[in-house]
Amino acid sequence: LAGLERVHSRFGTVAADQVQRAVAMRLAAHVRALDLCGWVTPRELGILLQCGWQEAVQRISEAARIASRPLTVQSAGKSTVVTVPVQPAGAQYVPDETVEELLARVRLQLAK
C-alpha cells in the first residue's frame, strides 16, 4: 500500500488502520471463495488466485483498481478523503516453490 505511511504520519494510527481495513474488505469482496486473500506484511496484501496466468493478470489489475479508489477516514472528529495507491504485481507459482520464493519473485516485480 503505497502512501500508507503518509496517512499514518498525517492522520494517525487509527486512520491508517481504517485504510488497511477498508482495502482488505474491498479485496476480500473481489476475490472468489476459492481464492485466498490476506496480509503478508503490514503494508503488503496478497491474493492467491487459482486460475490461469492470463486471468490472474486481469484479476490483479482489477483488484488494484478497486483497492486504490479514494477512502474516507475519520481523524480528530473530521472526515477526510485519502487515496492510497495499490501497486499490483504477480508471479506464477512454480511447483515445489516455497512461499518465500514466490514472494521474492513478486517483490522483484514491485521493485521494477
Phi and psi in degrees as a GROMACS rama.xvg file:
@    title "Ramachandran Plot"
@    xaxis  label "Phi"
@    yaxis  label "Psi"
@TYPE xy
-66.503  129.919  ALA-2
94.4028  -0.228715  GLY-3
-64.3495  -37.5058  LEU-4
-62.5178  -35.9424  GLU-5
-63.6194  -43.4406  ARG-6
-63.1125  -43.45  VAL-7
-61.3848  -48.1884  HIS-8
-71.9977  -29.9194  SER-9
-85.9108  -38.0575  ARG-10
-118.137  -11.5826  PHE-11
102.571  173.797  GLY-12
-62.9747  -40.9704  THR-13
-61.5402  -43.6209  VAL-14
-65.4097  -41.6538  ALA-15
-63.2258  -39.5202  ALA-16
-63.527  -39.2523  ASP-17
-60.7539  -42.0396  GLN-18
-63.2027  -48.1672  VAL-19
-59.8478  -44.0661  GLN-20
-62.7969  -45.2783  ARG-21
-64.5645  -43.1517  ALA-22
-64.4871  -43.9514  VAL-23
-61.8753  -41.0246  ALA-24
-66.0906  -39.5018  MET-25
-62.0379  -44.9114  ARG-26
-68.7942  -40.5549  LEU-27
-61.0347  -36.4999  ALA-28
-70.5957  -24.3554  ALA-29
-84.0885  -30.3509  HIS-30
-81.3445  158.293  VAL-31
-84.57  166.781  ARG-32
-60.8938  -29.3129  ALA-33
-85.819  -7.07086  LEU-34
-89.0142  165.927  ASP-35
-126.659  128.644  LEU-36
-126.879  132.39  CYS-37
-171.441  169.695  GLY-38
-77.837  130.112  TRP-39
-91.4632  -44.8224  VAL-40
-139.735  174.726  THR-41
-58.9856  -19.9263  PRO-42
-110.212  -7.77837  ARG-43
-119.096  120.618  GLU-44
-100.244  139.265  LEU-45
-121.409  146.964  GLY-46
-128.232  121.667  ILE-47
-95.9281  114.615  LEU-48
-102.389  132.39  LEU-49
-100.418  86.0286  GLN-50
-164.753  178.395  CYS-51
-72.8412  164.133  GLY-52
-61.6153  -44.4834  TRP-53
-61.9156  -43.3546  GLN-54
-64.6728  -38.5547  GLU-55
-61.5093  -42.7454  ALA-56
-60.0214  -44.4689  VAL-57
-64.6209  -43.707  GLN-58
-67.7197  -36.4756  ARG-59
-64.0262  -45.5374  ILE-60
-61.8023  -43.7298  SER-61
-64.9718  -42.0108  GLU-62
-62.4252  -41.6615  ALA-63
-64.6778  -39.5866  ALA-64
-63.3846  -45.1594  ARG-65
-63.9058  -45.9781  ILE-66
-69.7681  -24.8616  ALA-67
-85.9316  -2.5329  SER-68
-62.6218  151.283  ARG-69
-57.2422  147.874  PRO-70
-125.057  149.326  LEU-71
-102.356  125.639  THR-72
-117.719  154.636  VAL-73
-102.264  127.997  GLN-74
-148.051  127.011  SER-75
52.7193  39.8481  ALA-76
75.8875  7.08641  GLY-77
-119.155  149.017  LYS-78
-93.1924  133.165  SER-79
-133.298  137.124  THR-80
-91.566  127.299  VAL-81
-126.457  155.423  VAL-82
-123.965  126.258  THR-83
-121.585  99.8591  VAL-84
-61.4711  143.413  PRO-85
-106.232  126.461  VAL-86
-92.7537  111.703  GLN-87
-80.4863  143.725  PRO-88
-155.442  154.52  ALA-89
-155.198  162.311  GLY-90
-150.17  144.711  ALA-91
-83.4555  134.311  GLN-92
-63.9073  136.513  TYR-93
-107.296  128.7  VAL-94
-51.6541  139.912  PRO-95
71.0333  8.58211  ASP-96
-79.3886  142.496  GLU-97
-81.5181  162.455  THR-98
-59.2612  -41.4761  VAL-99
-61.0888  -39.9968  GLU-100
-66.5207  -42.6715  GLU-101
-62.4314  -47.2987  LEU-102
-62.4921  -35.8168  LEU-103
-62.0907  -39.9262  ALA-104
-68.9357  -37.0986  ARG-105
-64.9784  -43.1742  VAL-106
-64.4563  -31.4647  ARG-107
-62.5286  -39.2915  LEU-108
-62.7309  -40.9553  GLN-109
-66.0651  -31.8582  LEU-110
-74.6832  -17.3303  ALA-111
